[in-house]
Amino acid sequence: MRVITLSLIFIFLFSCSSKTILPKAPMVKESERILEKAEKFLLSQDTETKELIETGLSLSIATNIPDLKIRALLLKVNYNIREGKIDEAIKNLNAAKQISINESSQFIPYVKYYETLVAYVTNDSDALKNLLIDNTNYPDHVQMGINILKSLFYINSNDLVSAEKHINETLKISNSKNLLVEKSFALKLLSWINFKNKNFNEALDIINESLDIDRSLNLLDYLYWDLEFIAKIYLNKYDKEKALYYYSTAYELALINKNQNKADYFKSVIQNLLK
């Protein structure tokens, strides 16, 4: 579960924005525009994401506005983790933390979320336990990210009851705030729990709800997860034909989006099933 979820969790919290009213000088407007575009592209795994983040970071430094610098640095932390460059992620996270402490305290909850995420990624169980019992008053959308990390921690500890509790808390917030990305991820975990409990029909209903959301938002990473997981459920229901259909759909999606690694992976799975 850890390997699969790490490719999916890193999109949380990029809707964070400044609570202060920023002067709308041309450079500020451009920095905001670039950061918003990078946040959007990060969700869809667009190839321009890295360049946008670097541009956004350069512009935000030039504006000397703390909130924009923190936002750009956290985007970079996110991308560093996706690339597996944890040392760089920690370096950028510490820079964001220092700015938030000195100049923009409203971003401290976001920084703490990423500290928790890094602890999860690096399997630092002591740091993770301490961060998960932290009593910070998180904004709702940050709290959802914390709840997701708690649920992942409990899933990896095989405490599915506690994991489901935190997933349901996330779904409650996401439904009230209409936050579809977070809802989709929570549904994936809920589907996984039902799968582990051999509630295959319930797992299938839940992951199909997630699939509908991901198609509407064109979240490619999430779509690969959905399609593969649906295929796995059908394999466990002894329906190889339907499983092949969903693996083939994932394969075609990878080809269309020129994701050769994904295409090769799904092709290999299909070939093994056809043997």
C-alpha positions as CSV (number, residue, x, y, z in Angstrom):
1,M,0.0,0.0,0.0
2,R,2.8,2.4,0.8
3,V,4.4,2.4,-2.6
4,I,1.1,2.8,-4.4
5,T,-0.2,5.7,-2.2
6,L,3.1,7.7,-2.4
7,S,2.4,8.3,-6.1
8,L,-1.0,9.8,-5.3
9,I,-0.9,11.8,-2.1
10,F,1.3,14.7,-3.0
11,I,-1.4,16.9,-4.5
12,F,-3.0,18.0,-1.3
13,L,-3.1,21.5,-0.1
14,F,-2.0,23.4,-3.2
15,S,-5.1,25.5,-3.0
16,C,-3.5,27.3,-0.1
17,S,-3.3,31.0,-0.7
18,S,-2.5,34.2,1.2
19,K,-4.9,35.7,3.6
20,T,-3.3,39.1,3.2
21,I,-4.3,41.5,0.4
22,L,-1.3,41.7,-1.9
23,P,-0.5,44.7,-4.0
24,K,-1.3,43.8,-7.6
25,A,1.9,45.0,-9.2
26,P,2.6,43.3,-12.6
27,M,5.3,41.0,-11.2
28,V,3.0,39.9,-8.3
29,K,0.1,39.2,-10.8
30,E,2.5,37.1,-12.9
31,S,3.9,35.2,-10.0
32,E,0.3,34.4,-8.8
33,R,-0.7,33.3,-12.3
34,I,2.4,31.1,-12.7
35,L,1.9,29.5,-9.2
36,E,-1.8,28.8,-9.9
37,K,-0.9,27.2,-13.2
38,A,1.8,25.1,-11.6
39,E,-0.7,23.9,-9.0
40,K,-3.1,22.9,-11.6
41,F,-0.5,21.2,-13.7
42,L,0.8,19.3,-10.7
43,L,-2.6,17.6,-10.4
44,S,-2.6,16.5,-14.0
45,Q,1.2,15.6,-14.2
46,D,1.8,18.0,-17.0
47,T,5.3,17.9,-18.4
48,E,5.6,21.7,-17.9
49,T,5.1,21.5,-14.2
50,K,8.8,21.6,-13.1
51,E,9.6,24.6,-15.3
52,L,6.5,26.4,-14.0
53,I,7.5,25.8,-10.4
54,E,11.0,27.1,-11.0
55,T,9.7,30.2,-12.8
56,G,7.1,30.7,-10.0
57,L,9.8,30.4,-7.4
58,S,12.1,32.9,-9.2
59,L,9.2,35.4,-9.5
60,S,8.1,35.0,-5.9
61,I,11.6,35.7,-4.7
62,A,11.8,38.8,-6.9
63,T,8.5,40.1,-5.4
64,N,9.8,39.6,-1.9
65,I,6.3,38.7,-0.7
66,P,6.6,36.0,2.0
67,D,3.3,34.2,1.2
68,L,4.3,33.7,-2.5
69,K,7.7,32.5,-1.6
70,I,6.3,29.9,0.8
71,R,3.7,28.8,-1.7
72,A,6.4,28.3,-4.4
73,L,8.7,26.5,-2.0
74,L,5.9,24.1,-1.0
75,L,5.2,23.4,-4.6
76,K,8.8,22.6,-5.0
77,V,8.7,20.3,-1.9
78,N,5.8,18.5,-3.5
79,Y,7.7,18.0,-6.8
80,N,10.9,17.0,-5.0
81,I,9.0,14.2,-3.2
82,R,7.4,13.0,-6.5
83,E,10.9,12.7,-7.9
84,G,12.2,10.9,-4.8
85,K,14.6,13.8,-4.0
86,I,13.9,13.8,-0.3
87,D,17.0,15.8,0.7
88,E,16.0,18.6,-1.6
89,A,12.4,18.4,-0.3
90,I,13.6,18.8,3.3
91,K,15.9,21.7,2.3
92,N,13.0,23.6,0.6
93,L,10.6,22.7,3.4
94,N,13.0,24.1,6.0
95,A,13.3,27.3,3.9
96,A,9.5,27.6,3.8
97,K,9.3,26.9,7.6
98,Q,11.7,29.6,8.4
99,I,9.9,32.2,6.3
100,S,6.5,31.2,7.8
101,I,7.8,31.5,11.4
102,N,9.4,34.8,10.8
103,E,7.0,36.5,8.4
104,S,3.8,34.6,7.6
105,S,2.5,32.5,10.5
106,Q,-0.7,31.5,8.7
107,F,1.3,29.1,6.6
108,I,2.7,27.1,9.6
109,P,-0.1,24.5,9.4
110,Y,0.8,23.9,5.7
111,V,4.5,23.5,6.7
112,K,3.5,21.0,9.4
113,Y,1.5,19.0,7.0
114,Y,4.5,18.6,4.7
115,E,6.7,17.7,7.8
116,T,4.2,15.0,8.5
117,L,4.3,13.9,4.8
118,V,8.1,13.7,4.8
119,A,8.0,11.7,8.0
120,Y,5.6,9.3,6.3
121,V,7.7,9.1,3.1
122,T,10.9,8.4,5.0
123,N,9.2,6.0,7.3
124,D,10.3,8.0,10.4
125,S,7.8,6.4,12.7
126,D,8.8,8.4,15.8
127,A,8.5,11.7,14.1
128,L,5.3,10.6,12.4
129,K,3.7,9.6,15.7
130,N,4.6,12.9,17.3
131,L,3.3,15.0,14.3
132,L,0.0,13.0,14.1
133,I,-0.8,13.8,17.8
134,D,0.0,17.4,17.3
135,N,-2.9,19.7,18.4
136,T,-2.4,22.4,15.7
137,N,-5.7,24.0,14.7
138,Y,-5.6,23.1,11.0
139,P,-7.8,24.8,8.4
140,D,-10.3,22.2,7.0
141,H,-8.5,21.5,3.8
142,V,-5.2,21.0,5.7
143,Q,-7.0,18.8,8.3
144,M,-8.1,16.6,5.4
145,G,-4.5,16.0,4.4
146,I,-3.6,15.2,8.0
147,N,-6.5,12.8,8.3
148,I,-5.4,11.1,5.1
149,L,-1.9,10.6,6.5
150,K,-3.4,9.2,9.7
151,S,-5.5,6.8,7.7
152,L,-2.4,5.7,5.8
153,F,-0.5,5.2,9.0
154,Y,-3.2,3.0,10.4
155,I,-3.6,1.1,7.1
156,N,0.1,0.3,7.2
157,S,-0.3,-0.7,10.9
158,N,-3.2,-3.0,9.8
159,D,-5.7,-1.0,12.0
160,L,-8.4,-0.7,9.4
161,V,-11.1,0.4,11.9
162,S,-9.0,3.5,12.9
163,A,-8.1,4.1,9.3
164,E,-11.7,4.1,8.2
165,K,-12.6,6.5,11.0
166,H,-10.2,9.1,9.6
167,I,-11.2,8.5,6.0
168,N,-14.8,9.2,7.0
169,E,-13.8,12.4,8.7
170,T,-12.1,13.5,5.5
171,L,-15.2,12.6,3.4
172,K,-17.4,14.6,5.7
173,I,-15.2,17.7,5.2
174,S,-14.7,17.2,1.5
175,N,-18.5,16.8,0.9
176,S,-19.3,19.9,2.9
177,K,-16.6,22.0,1.1
178,N,-17.1,20.3,-2.4
179,L,-13.3,19.5,-2.5
180,L,-13.3,16.8,-5.1
181,V,-9.6,15.9,-5.3
182,E,-9.5,15.2,-1.6
183,K,-12.8,13.3,-1.8
184,S,-11.4,11.1,-4.6
185,F,-8.3,10.2,-2.7
186,A,-10.4,9.3,0.5
187,L,-12.7,7.2,-1.6
188,K,-9.7,5.3,-3.0
189,L,-8.6,4.4,0.6
190,L,-12.1,3.5,1.6
191,S,-12.3,1.2,-1.4
192,W,-9.0,-0.4,-0.5
193,I,-10.2,-1.1,3.1
194,N,-13.3,-2.8,1.7
195,F,-11.2,-4.8,-0.6
196,K,-9.0,-5.9,2.3
197,N,-12.1,-6.9,4.1
198,K,-13.2,-8.9,1.0
199,N,-16.3,-6.6,0.5
200,F,-15.6,-6.6,-3.3
201,N,-18.9,-5.2,-4.5
202,E,-18.7,-2.3,-2.0
203,A,-15.1,-1.7,-3.0
204,L,-16.2,-1.6,-6.7
205,D,-19.0,0.9,-6.1
206,I,-16.7,3.2,-4.1
207,I,-13.8,3.1,-6.6
208,N,-16.2,3.8,-9.5
209,E,-17.4,6.9,-7.7
210,S,-13.8,8.0,-7.5
211,L,-13.3,7.2,-11.2
212,D,-16.1,9.5,-12.1
213,I,-14.5,12.4,-10.2
214,D,-11.1,11.7,-11.7
215,R,-12.4,11.6,-15.2
216,S,-14.2,14.9,-14.7
217,L,-11.0,16.6,-13.4
218,N,-8.7,14.7,-15.8
219,L,-6.4,13.5,-12.9
220,L,-4.2,11.1,-14.8
221,D,-2.3,9.7,-11.8
222,Y,-5.6,9.0,-10.1
223,L,-7.2,7.5,-13.3
224,Y,-4.3,4.9,-13.5
225,W,-5.0,4.0,-9.9
226,D,-8.7,3.6,-10.4
227,L,-8.5,1.5,-13.6
228,E,-5.9,-0.8,-12.1
229,F,-7.7,-1.2,-8.9
230,I,-11.0,-2.0,-10.6
231,A,-9.1,-4.6,-12.6
232,K,-7.7,-6.1,-9.4
233,I,-11.2,-6.3,-7.9
234,Y,-12.5,-8.1,-10.9
235,L,-9.6,-10.6,-10.7
236,N,-10.6,-11.3,-7.1
237,K,-14.2,-11.8,-8.3
238,Y,-12.8,-14.3,-10.9
239,D,-13.8,-12.1,-13.8
240,K,-10.7,-12.1,-15.9
241,E,-12.4,-10.6,-19.0
242,K,-13.5,-7.5,-17.2
243,A,-10.1,-7.2,-15.5
244,L,-8.4,-7.3,-18.9
245,Y,-10.8,-4.6,-20.1
246,Y,-9.7,-2.2,-17.4
247,Y,-6.0,-3.0,-17.7
248,S,-6.3,-2.4,-21.4
249,T,-8.1,0.9,-20.8
250,A,-5.3,2.0,-18.5
251,Y,-2.7,0.9,-21.1
252,E,-4.5,3.0,-23.8
253,L,-4.7,6.0,-21.5
254,A,-0.9,5.8,-20.9
255,L,-0.3,5.6,-24.7
256,I,-2.5,8.6,-25.4
257,N,-0.7,10.6,-22.7
258,K,2.8,9.4,-23.8
259,N,3.6,7.9,-20.4
260,Q,5.9,5.1,-21.6
261,N,6.6,3.7,-18.1
262,K,2.9,3.3,-17.4
263,A,2.3,1.8,-20.8
264,D,5.1,-0.7,-20.4
265,Y,3.8,-1.7,-17.0
266,F,0.2,-2.2,-18.1
267,K,1.3,-4.1,-21.2
268,S,3.3,-6.5,-19.1
269,V,0.4,-7.1,-16.8
270,I,-1.9,-7.8,-19.8
271,Q,0.6,-10.2,-21.3
272,N,0.9,-12.1,-18.1
273,L,-2.9,-12.4,-17.8
274,L,-3.1,-13.7,-21.3
275,K,-0.6,-16.5,-20.8
